């Protein structure tokens, strides 16, 4: 053959031309609900004698009708396999609205309903957020740098709970029980210091082992100040303690943690015992008799 190209127009039919002659016309289905998957189309092309493959196995179950429309996509025989891309807008709608509908349909007999989402590949955009809200989701976990997004200064957005991979705190090739505990404590210290809300995740044993999960969860339990919540639990907490402003929940700013001076009515005043010291933390002389309990007099 001297030339070959493919055409995919609005009638959801993929046409393959060889030497400007229509060789095959392949229906992609009529809608995303038709579920004629990309894997099925690839297999059909193979049976017809054409070379076709998925760029990533993730796309095998994606409906073929989500392919982006194209007019006469040329094939350069020596060096190039033409790539039919997916429409980002249509894929976003499928990953939110359509998948949401299909999941709830399957869960209906048990009276269960899906209303939280983890964005695929932790991606986030205004369009993804709009489609997720339109589908009925009430909370979502995204990716990105969660540091700096705290409930006091930046607020927490329910549709964008920041997440981080546990491999950043626990490199799998070096993690032992001791280093896992140290990594867990560092993460907990950060959460305690900033009041941050963050989702954590890992992919299978090669990123975060079962033993490391046990260390992390036990360290969280022993700490006592960090709560472990689902996305729904986070949303309930935000509504209970936060103030909604411009789509984000803000918590009341805590008092200065560095001020340990006793109030006038504190029972710690003059309740201590002499320690042999002559001055308090601020350099003020200790009183004769019983000092107050604490760093400051």
Buried (B, 14 or more C-beta within 10 A) or exposed (E): EEBBBBBBEEEBEBBBBBEEEEBBEBBBBEEBEBBBBBBBBBEBBEEEEBEBEBEEEEBEEBBBBBBBEBEEBEBEEEEEEEEBEBBEEBBBBBBBBBBBBBBBEEEEEEEEEBBBBBBEEBEBEEEBBEBBBEBBBBBBBBBEEBEEBBBBEEBBBBBBBBBBBBBEBBEBEEBEEEBBBBBBBEBBEBBEEBBBBBBBBBEEEEBBBEEBBEBBEEBBEEBEEBEEEEBEEBBEBBEEEBEEEEEBBBBEEEEEEEEEEBEEEEEEBEEBEEEEEEEBEEEEEBEEEEBBBBEEB
